[in-house]
Amino acid sequence: MSQELSLTFTENIYYSTKEPVSIKDVITSLQGWEAIAKQSEGVLQELTGANILDISVHVARLEAGSLYEDIVIKLLFGSQEEMDKFLAGAHAKIGNGKMRNALVGAVVIGLVGYGLVLATKAMAPSNTSHFEANNNTIINIGAGEANISPDRLQAIIESTVTNKKTLAKSSIKTLAPARADEGSTMVIGTGGGTVTIPAETIKKAPTEVVFTPESYTQDHFDVDVEIRALDLDNPEKGWAAVIPGLIDRRVNMVLGPNVNPSDFAGKFSVRADITITYQLKSNNYTRPQRRFFFSSRSSTLFNIRTCANPRTNTPANNSFSPTDQSSIFTKINSFTYQKHISLS
């Protein structure tokens, strides 16, 4: 049986609650900490140059009264070489005077601060400046512990986090034990690297995070549309089609205001210009939604937007950030026949 190659780090979290914390809130917070610890993988790899195979999180201590949560973060490595590289990288960052736990702690608290900013931008934009100031304080403390510049730590966190929506939601979850007790704070870490999330910040933080999917449109011209269902009496319901090479399963469609449903009577396929609207989702799969639109076409053609990969519909040009672009766009919301339908 091969020996497990791993390093463990303990993170201390304290909630200054006066009343007992519910089991539900304790579980919620632990789920948040687990997800945040797992998000640290890319940041730690960037800082040390070592490849981390996996990260697991375990509870070391729960203590009631004012709530104490001690969690153990275990980094798993595929080889002794990679583990040694991590240790060397951590030593190079933090020097001789600090424990290597300082590096992991700095990353974790930095992720919490950034996650709270993301959550607030999504749910309470008017409070964003407060959380950005709070995040700057957290980053400065973490950067001091990790012996790197605050700008460098912030840049690495922003560029390596693979799922910002999960980070935002998880950061909010960590606050759960402090919410029921007005005036309660959350303290992360021990010693010089301690970060306190004050009661005012906890009160201003959203209680949930719901993201409105970002979207962009993609034009396709003179493509085949195979009609699978229609309702000549209703242009908005009862229509479905397949777009060979673009959408290979049946999706619903809605006719635009300038399209006459009767033109489709007896037709099994048409050729037309279409516009597909994509939504950016948090997972990594491309899947059509059940709706698209037809509209009529005049003699004027639209400019075609290029598509880097027509089979996956990954855009060549869009307005998303580099991190978002690395994800696959997961839902196709709609088709719109932009200007003209030629019936076969």
TANOR-V500762 format. One record per residue. RES is the residue in one small letter. PHI is phi in radians with two decimals (none if undefined). PSI is psi in whole degrees, 0 to 359 (none if undefined). Layout:
res: [RES RES]
phi: [PHI PHI]
psi: [PSI PSI]
This chain:
res: [m s q e l s l t f t e n i y y s t k e p v s i k d v i t s l q g w e a i a k q s e g v l q e l t g a n i l d i s v h v a r l e a g s l y e d i v i k l l f g s q e e m d k f l a g a h a k i g n g k m r n a l v g a v v i g l v g y g l v l a t k a m a p s n t s h f e a n n n t i i n i g a g e a n i s p d r l q a i i e s t v t n k k t l a k s s i k t l a p a r a d e g s t m v i g t g g g t v t i p a e t i k k a p t e v v f t p e s y t q d h f d v d v e i r a l d l d n p e k g w a a v i p g l i d r r v n m v l g p n v n p s d f a g k f s v r a d i t i t y q l k s n n y t r p q r r f f f s s r s s t l f n i r t c a n p r t n t p a n n s f s p t d q s s i f t k i n s f t y q k h i s l s]
phi: [none -1.26 -1.35 -1.27 -1.76 -2.61 -2.24 -2.05 -2.42 -1.81 -2.03 -1.79 -2.20 -2.24 -1.99 -1.47 -1.41 -1.69 -1.87 -1.02 -1.62 -1.17 -1.02 -1.02 -1.22 -1.12 -1.09 -1.02 -1.14 -1.13 -1.09 -1.10 -1.14 -1.07 -1.12 -1.14 -1.04 -1.16 -1.23 -1.32 -0.97 -1.12 -1.14 -1.15 -1.13 -1.16 -1.30 -1.88 1.37 -1.69 -1.55 -1.69 -1.27 -2.89 -2.28 -2.11 -2.28 -2.35 -1.57 -1.71 -2.75 -2.21 -2.32 -1.46 1.66 -1.26 -1.40 -1.95 -2.19 -1.88 -2.02 -1.86 -1.79 -1.89 -1.71 -1.85 -2.14 -1.44 -2.70 -1.11 -1.06 -1.20 -1.14 -1.11 -1.13 -1.10 -1.08 -1.15 -1.15 -1.15 -1.10 -1.15 -1.37 -1.76 1.34 -1.48 -1.52 -2.23 -1.29 -1.11 -1.04 -1.08 -1.17 -1.11 -1.07 -1.09 -1.19 -1.09 -1.19 -1.12 -1.15 -1.06 -1.06 -1.16 -1.09 -1.15 -1.13 -1.06 -1.11 -1.22 -1.02 -1.35 -1.98 -2.51 -0.96 -1.15 -1.70 -1.03 -1.07 -1.08 -1.32 -1.16 -1.13 -1.09 -1.14 -1.06 -1.11 -1.08 -1.09 -1.09 -1.16 -1.09 -1.14 -1.11 -1.19 -1.54 1.06 -2.31 -1.28 -1.00 -1.10 -1.15 -1.09 -1.09 -1.12 -1.15 -1.06 -1.14 -1.54 -1.85 -1.11 -1.48 -2.46 -1.21 -1.17 -1.11 -1.08 -1.07 -1.13 -1.20 -1.09 -1.13 -1.08 -1.12 -1.46 -0.90 -1.09 -1.56 -1.29 -1.36 -2.11 -1.05 1.66 -1.31 -1.98 -2.12 -2.03 -1.97 1.53 -2.40 1.21 -1.19 -1.63 -1.20 -2.12 -1.93 -1.64 -1.21 -1.05 -1.08 -1.17 -1.07 -1.16 -1.42 -1.21 -1.12 -1.52 -2.59 -2.25 -2.20 -1.66 -1.42 -1.04 -1.28 -2.49 -2.61 -1.98 -2.33 -1.54 -2.32 -2.06 0.93 -1.90 -1.36 -2.23 -1.68 -1.33 -1.92 -2.78 -2.66 -2.41 -1.14 -1.61 -2.52 -1.30 -1.89 -2.37 1.46 -1.89 -2.65 -2.75 -2.15 -1.95 -0.95 1.49 -2.04 -2.26 -1.68 -2.30 -1.16 -2.32 -1.25 -2.46 -2.22 -1.36 -1.27 -1.15 -1.74 -1.83 -1.56 -0.98 -1.13 -1.12 -1.65 -1.01 1.33 -1.68 -1.79 -2.70 -2.42 -2.04 -2.85 -1.50 -2.32 -2.16 -1.79 -1.80 -1.83 -2.04 -1.44 -2.00 -1.47 -1.63 -2.12 -2.26 -1.74 -2.58 -1.23 -1.43 -1.70 -2.81 -2.66 -2.11 -1.90 -2.43 -1.36 -2.21 -1.67 -1.32 -1.49 -1.60 -1.50 -1.23 -1.48 -1.47 -1.28 -2.24 -1.11 -2.48 -1.05 -1.29 -1.78 1.06 -1.39 -1.30 -1.39 -2.35 -2.72 -1.69 -1.40 -1.26 -0.96 -1.14 -1.12 -1.12 -1.27 -1.47 -1.52 -1.31 -1.82 -2.30 -1.76 -1.44 -2.73 -2.03 -2.26 -1.30 -1.23 -2.43 -2.79 -2.09 -1.82 -1.56 -1.60]
psi: [126 147 138 130 104 158 141 147 136 132 131 130 133 132 123 54 147 334 156 142 138 152 321 315 325 314 317 315 319 323 320 315 322 312 320 316 319 328 346 350 308 323 314 323 319 323 327 342 5 147 119 125 318 165 129 156 135 157 127 326 138 129 128 183 238 135 128 131 116 121 147 123 118 124 128 138 150 344 161 326 317 321 318 324 320 313 318 319 320 319 320 328 315 350 194 339 355 153 151 342 336 325 313 317 319 320 316 313 327 321 320 312 315 320 321 324 314 317 318 320 323 324 332 69 330 340 5 318 323 315 330 320 319 318 322 319 315 314 320 319 312 318 323 320 322 357 41 166 148 319 321 314 315 318 319 317 312 327 340 345 124 336 93 331 316 320 316 312 321 322 321 322 325 339 352 313 336 349 326 350 99 132 354 142 167 127 126 130 180 163 213 340 15 135 130 126 109 163 323 319 317 320 325 342 142 152 343 164 119 118 133 122 133 155 159 164 152 122 141 138 142 54 157 137 118 117 125 338 148 159 101 345 351 110 353 345 153 11 141 152 170 141 95 132 343 307 107 14 161 131 154 156 155 134 140 170 337 10 130 117 327 340 342 357 125 5 134 343 153 164 136 168 138 156 125 133 125 146 136 120 171 343 189 41 146 124 131 141 174 47 137 167 146 142 164 167 137 191 346 126 152 156 138 130 134 152 123 324 98 333 326 353 33 128 145 326 128 179 7 161 163 323 317 324 335 344 155 136 131 341 136 115 316 155 141 120 111 312 344 140 124 120 137 none]
